[in-house]
Amino acid sequence: MRFGVLDDRLIAVLPDGAAHDVTGLAGPPAGPAGPLQRLIERGRPLSAAEVRTAPAVDVGGAAWDAPLPFPRKVIGAPANYRAHVAEMGNPNTIVEWGVFLKASTSVIGPGRTVELPYTDVRTDQEGELAVVIGKEARHVSASDALDYVFGYTCVLDITTRSTEDRSTRKSYDTFTPLGPLVVTPEEVGDPDDLALRCWVGGELRQDSNTSRMIYGVSRLIAYASSVMTLQPGDVIATGTPEGVGPLADGDEIVVEIERVGRLAVTVSAAGALPYGNRMGMPTA
């Protein structure tokens, strides 16, 4: 089953392509985290029979919102593909770096615009598989980790190559495009064997497979849960393969993941400023 959010309504799409508005089955009215968060927190998956009794919806040409517009946590996995480690020229991997956090306010939905912060500092695309946690996880084993997954979606971890800490460089507003749909595990199958491609301006930049991750999904969940409690609706960005590169005003970024979906956003430099003029710089 696939879940998306359209006009603040929670939509379920069955494997046969039929779409239904299941907002009323998700629980109390949605807060900032949105209706999918409510469904995840209820702790019981919807059955196909429940979905089919909900009102039918025509989603042809739909402009989907971010499925989780304000997740509790966005957890990132740095340097989780060896070919990306090589292209960045730093020998450290996720084994040495651990995980990092991105601001929840950096999330945007499909079709929205990534806003470049600087005119003279490179900002890159990083196409990634995202894991949505379905229930509280703390010190889980790798063998049990997939039991804690609600579903999978596409994410872009936009990154400015400046001097600040990783969480700063990746947390600007608009730097976490997410969606369009969250796909449940039975439709995805093995998350460690999915083709992943990313285009910028029509150019194929990233062409890899999640089988090349250093920490696969199970190990990554187990590791993250050893550091912090994972909560329903948390998003884990699993790392990016080689092929990252600079973004420019007017670019379209597209990430496509086998059996998960296709996420597209645009890029604007309308509000960009010189790096030396950023907030926090010393004044004369």
C-alpha positions as CSV (number, residue, x, y, z in Angstrom):
1,M,0.0,0.0,0.0
2,R,1.1,3.6,-0.7
3,F,0.2,6.6,1.5
4,G,0.3,10.2,0.4
5,V,-1.0,13.6,1.6
6,L,-3.1,15.7,-0.8
7,D,-4.7,19.0,0.3
8,D,-4.2,17.9,4.0
9,R,-6.1,14.7,3.3
10,L,-4.5,11.3,3.8
11,I,-4.8,9.2,0.7
12,A,-4.1,5.4,0.5
13,V,-3.4,3.9,-2.9
14,L,-3.8,0.1,-3.1
15,P,-1.6,-2.1,-5.3
16,D,-4.3,-2.1,-8.0
17,G,-4.0,1.7,-8.3
18,A,-7.3,2.5,-6.6
19,A,-7.0,5.5,-4.3
20,H,-9.1,6.3,-1.3
21,D,-9.4,9.1,1.3
22,V,-8.7,7.4,4.6
23,T,-8.3,10.6,6.7
24,G,-11.3,9.6,8.8
25,L,-9.6,6.3,9.7
26,A,-6.4,7.9,10.9
27,G,-7.7,9.3,14.2
28,P,-8.1,12.7,15.7
29,P,-7.6,15.9,13.7
30,A,-4.0,16.4,12.4
31,G,-1.6,18.8,13.9
32,P,1.6,20.2,12.3
33,A,3.0,16.7,11.7
34,G,0.0,15.9,9.4
35,P,-2.5,13.1,8.9
36,L,0.0,10.4,8.1
37,Q,1.7,10.9,11.4
38,R,-1.7,10.2,13.1
39,L,-2.0,7.0,11.2
40,I,1.5,5.8,12.1
41,E,0.9,6.7,15.8
42,R,-2.3,4.6,16.0
43,G,0.0,1.6,15.8
44,R,-2.2,-0.6,13.6
45,P,-2.0,-0.8,9.8
46,L,-5.0,-0.2,7.7
47,S,-6.4,-3.3,6.0
48,A,-7.2,-3.4,2.3
49,A,-10.9,-3.9,3.2
50,E,-10.9,-0.8,5.4
51,V,-9.3,1.3,2.6
52,R,-11.8,0.1,0.0
53,T,-14.7,1.2,2.1
54,A,-13.3,4.7,2.3
55,P,-14.3,7.4,-0.3
56,A,-12.7,6.9,-3.7
57,V,-10.4,9.7,-4.9
58,D,-9.2,10.7,-8.3
59,V,-5.4,11.4,-7.9
60,G,-4.6,11.8,-11.6
61,G,-2.1,14.6,-11.9
62,A,-2.2,15.2,-8.2
63,A,0.3,17.7,-6.7
64,W,1.2,15.7,-3.5
65,D,2.3,17.4,-0.3
66,A,5.2,16.2,1.8
67,P,3.9,13.0,3.4
68,L,5.4,14.0,6.7
69,P,5.7,17.8,6.7
70,F,7.1,18.1,10.2
71,P,8.7,14.8,11.4
72,R,10.0,14.7,15.0
73,K,13.4,13.8,13.7
74,V,15.2,13.6,10.4
75,I,18.3,11.4,10.9
76,G,21.0,11.4,8.3
77,A,23.6,8.7,7.5
78,P,26.8,10.4,6.2
79,A,29.3,8.7,3.9
80,N,27.3,5.4,3.7
81,Y,28.5,4.5,0.1
82,R,32.2,3.8,-0.4
83,A,32.2,5.4,-3.9
84,H,30.8,8.6,-2.5
85,V,33.4,8.5,0.2
86,A,36.1,8.3,-2.5
87,E,34.7,11.2,-4.5
88,M,34.6,13.4,-1.4
89,G,38.2,12.7,-0.6
90,N,37.8,11.9,3.1
91,P,38.5,8.4,4.2
92,N,36.0,8.5,7.1
93,T,32.6,6.7,6.6
94,I,29.5,6.3,8.7
95,V,31.5,3.9,10.9
96,E,33.6,6.9,12.1
97,W,31.0,9.7,11.6
98,G,27.9,8.1,13.2
99,V,24.6,9.7,12.3
100,F,23.5,13.4,12.3
101,L,20.3,15.3,12.6
102,K,18.6,17.7,10.2
103,A,16.1,20.3,11.1
104,S,12.5,19.1,10.7
105,T,11.7,22.6,9.2
106,S,13.9,21.8,6.2
107,V,11.2,19.4,4.8
108,I,9.3,20.3,1.7
109,G,7.1,18.3,-0.6
110,P,7.3,17.3,-4.3
111,G,7.1,20.1,-6.8
112,R,8.4,22.6,-4.4
113,T,11.5,24.8,-4.6
114,V,15.0,24.3,-3.1
115,E,16.3,27.7,-2.2
116,L,20.1,28.2,-2.6
117,P,21.5,30.2,0.3
118,Y,24.7,31.4,-1.3
119,T,25.9,32.8,-4.6
120,D,29.5,31.7,-4.2
121,V,29.4,28.4,-2.2
122,R,28.5,25.1,-3.9
123,T,25.3,23.4,-2.9
124,D,24.8,19.8,-3.9
125,Q,22.1,17.3,-4.5
126,E,22.1,14.0,-2.7
127,G,19.5,11.5,-3.7
128,E,18.6,8.9,-1.0
129,L,16.3,6.2,0.2
130,A,14.3,7.3,3.3
131,V,13.0,5.0,6.0
132,V,9.9,6.0,8.0
133,I,9.9,4.5,11.5
134,G,6.6,2.9,12.5
135,K,7.0,2.3,16.3
136,E,9.3,3.3,19.1
137,A,12.7,1.7,18.8
138,R,15.5,1.6,21.3
139,H,18.4,-0.8,21.3
140,V,16.9,-3.0,18.6
141,S,18.9,-5.7,17.0
142,A,19.6,-5.7,13.3
143,S,17.7,-8.9,12.9
144,D,14.6,-7.2,14.3
145,A,15.1,-3.8,12.9
146,L,12.8,-4.1,9.8
147,D,9.9,-4.8,12.2
148,Y,10.0,-1.1,13.2
149,V,9.6,0.2,9.6
150,F,6.3,1.8,8.5
151,G,7.5,2.4,5.0
152,Y,9.9,3.9,2.6
153,T,10.0,7.1,0.5
154,C,12.4,9.3,-1.6
155,V,14.4,12.1,0.0
156,L,16.9,14.7,-1.2
157,D,19.5,15.6,1.3
158,I,20.5,19.0,0.0
159,T,24.0,20.1,1.3
160,T,26.0,23.3,1.2
161,R,29.8,22.7,1.0
162,S,30.7,25.4,3.5
163,T,32.7,25.4,6.8
164,E,29.9,24.9,9.3
165,D,28.9,21.7,11.1
166,R,27.1,19.1,8.9
167,S,23.7,19.7,10.6
168,T,24.0,23.4,9.8
169,R,25.0,22.8,6.2
170,K,22.0,20.5,5.6
171,S,19.3,22.2,7.6
172,Y,18.4,25.3,5.6
173,D,14.7,25.7,5.0
174,T,13.8,23.6,1.8
175,F,16.9,21.3,2.1
176,T,14.9,18.1,2.7
177,P,12.5,17.4,-0.2
178,L,10.5,14.3,0.8
179,G,7.9,12.1,-0.9
180,P,5.8,11.8,-2.8
181,L,4.4,8.6,-1.3
182,V,5.4,6.4,1.6
183,V,5.3,2.8,0.4
184,T,4.8,0.0,2.9
185,P,7.4,-2.8,3.3
186,E,5.4,-5.6,1.6
187,E,5.4,-3.6,-1.7
188,V,9.1,-2.6,-1.5
189,G,10.6,-6.0,-0.6
190,D,14.3,-5.9,0.2
191,P,15.3,-2.3,0.9
192,D,19.0,-3.2,0.4
193,D,18.5,-4.0,-3.2
194,L,16.8,-1.0,-4.9
195,A,18.0,0.9,-8.0
196,L,18.5,4.6,-7.2
197,R,19.0,7.3,-9.8
198,C,19.1,11.1,-9.6
199,W,19.0,13.6,-12.4
200,V,19.8,17.3,-12.3
201,G,18.8,19.5,-15.2
202,G,18.2,16.3,-17.2
203,E,21.7,15.0,-16.6
204,L,21.9,11.6,-14.9
205,R,24.3,12.2,-12.0
206,Q,23.7,9.3,-9.7
207,D,23.1,5.7,-10.8
208,S,23.5,3.1,-8.1
209,N,21.8,0.6,-5.9
210,T,21.1,0.5,-2.1
211,S,23.0,-2.8,-2.0
212,R,26.2,-0.7,-2.1
213,M,25.4,0.9,1.3
214,I,28.0,0.3,4.1
215,Y,25.3,0.1,6.7
216,G,22.2,-1.5,5.2
217,V,18.8,-0.5,6.4
218,S,18.6,-3.0,9.2
219,R,22.1,-2.2,10.6
220,L,21.4,1.6,10.2
221,I,18.2,1.4,12.3
222,A,19.9,-0.8,14.9
223,Y,22.8,1.6,15.1
224,A,20.6,4.8,15.3
225,S,18.5,3.1,18.0
226,S,21.6,2.5,20.1
227,V,22.2,6.3,20.1
228,M,18.7,7.7,20.4
229,T,15.1,6.5,20.8
230,L,13.5,6.3,17.4
231,Q,9.8,7.4,17.4
232,P,6.9,6.8,15.1
233,G,7.2,9.1,12.1
234,D,10.9,9.7,12.4
235,V,12.7,9.7,9.0
236,I,16.1,8.2,8.4
237,A,17.9,9.3,5.2
238,T,20.1,6.4,4.4
239,G,23.0,8.1,2.6
240,T,23.8,9.0,-0.9
241,P,25.9,7.2,-3.6
242,E,28.5,8.9,-5.8
243,G,27.6,11.5,-8.3
244,V,26.8,14.5,-6.1
245,G,27.3,17.9,-7.8
246,P,26.5,21.6,-7.8
247,L,23.0,23.0,-8.2
248,A,22.1,26.1,-10.1
249,D,19.2,28.5,-10.4
250,G,16.4,26.9,-12.6
251,D,17.6,23.3,-12.2
252,E,15.1,20.5,-11.8
253,I,16.2,17.6,-9.4
254,V,14.6,14.2,-9.8
255,V,15.4,11.2,-7.7
256,E,13.8,7.8,-8.6
257,I,14.0,4.7,-6.5
258,E,12.9,1.3,-7.7
259,R,9.5,0.2,-6.2
260,V,9.4,3.4,-4.1
261,G,8.7,6.3,-6.4
262,R,9.9,9.5,-8.1
263,L,10.5,12.8,-6.4
264,A,11.0,16.0,-8.4
265,V,11.7,19.6,-7.2
266,T,13.1,22.8,-8.7
267,V,16.0,25.1,-7.6
268,S,16.0,28.9,-7.1
269,A,18.9,31.3,-6.3
270,A,16.5,34.2,-5.9
271,G,17.4,34.9,-2.3
272,A,21.1,33.8,-2.4
273,L,23.8,36.1,-1.0
274,P,27.6,36.0,-0.8
275,Y,28.9,33.7,1.8
276,G,30.8,36.5,3.4
277,N,27.6,38.4,4.0
278,R,25.9,35.6,6.0
279,M,24.5,36.1,9.4
280,G,27.0,35.6,12.2
281,M,30.0,37.1,10.4
282,P,32.0,39.6,12.4
283,T,31.2,43.3,11.7
284,A,33.9,46.0,11.4
